[in-house]
């Protein structure tokens, strides 16, 4: 995951219990996430209100993703992490391996209007061992100064006649093949069915062929906004959080096109054997309720997974969210199972195509 300002290494932030008389019965939770601006958004929206309400202490640790440390703790019978923020592929894999606790999903709080949580959470964000938090997306953006009328669809990204100029794309088949098929007229809900066929793969690469000679390939998340700012490309795919930073904080003249966005999620999981299982579950319920998810969106442009959270987001932040109704009209959820099955051969094909 390319969380905005993700930090490297491991850092620990001990957040002291505030203003709570009953600290004698308070707990300590160790909560692990990705660092940088993303963890800061969680500290502000989840940790601090929880501490004020309960008197608990939260040890906030950073990590670089994956299941290796969770697996090592569980196998050693020495679990020190209570909750971990993970990507969906790790949530499902860890559940299958038995190193994550199954969670009582039915006990999640309903929306304020009484809508059950299972209906309030966006489809695909609740799992046996995981509760979704935020949606982040791969999208594309363009420099507004380069066009009198800018592109509006994923097909426009591939239209060099109507929108001449260099493109930027990540140096990987993931998302690019999906974009290519949607641009070629494949409905979002049919993309992976088509891409699972030899004909679909040929169709996707044929579409990429149409812009290959005009494409600059990027690898790090900080590169696309820089390519746009330097005028090396007129439009580029990018992570929405990186674009938000450039637009809102650096006042760059960039416009995001959300059509055909490929979205992914982050979720809470609980390592199997945590001694604080009940308290950690209470924290999951609290942090994934309607208000807390809306509060997180004050600090970062990742969309809350609850539908009821969106109206509570600050108006000036709403248009930056992947899940804003106007932005979420034609989304495609990244299918990690597809990429687990076909990733190696498609990476090999993509690299050969690049070199040809």
HUVENUR-V298556 format. One line per field, one symbol per residue. ss: DSSP state (H for helix, E for strand, C for the rest). A space follows every 50 residues. Layout:
ss = ???
//
This chain:
ss = CCCCCCCCCCCEEEECCCCCCCHHHCCEEEEEECCHHHHHHHHHHHHHHH HHHHCCEEEEEECCCCCHHHHHHHHHCCCCCCEEEEEHHHHHHHHHHCCE CCCCHHHCCCCCCCCCHHHHECCCCEECCEEEEEEEEEEEEEEHHHCCCC CCCHHHHCCCCCCCCCEEEECCCCCHHHHHHHHCCCCHHHHHHHHCCHHH HHHHHHHHHHHHCCEEEECCCCHHHHHHHCCCCCEEEEEHHHHHHHHHHC CCCEEEEEEEEEEEEEEEECECCCCCHHHHHHHHHHHCCHHHHHHHCCCC CCEECEHHHHHHCCHHHHCCCCCCCCCCCCCEECCHHHHHHHHHHHHHHH HHHHHC
//
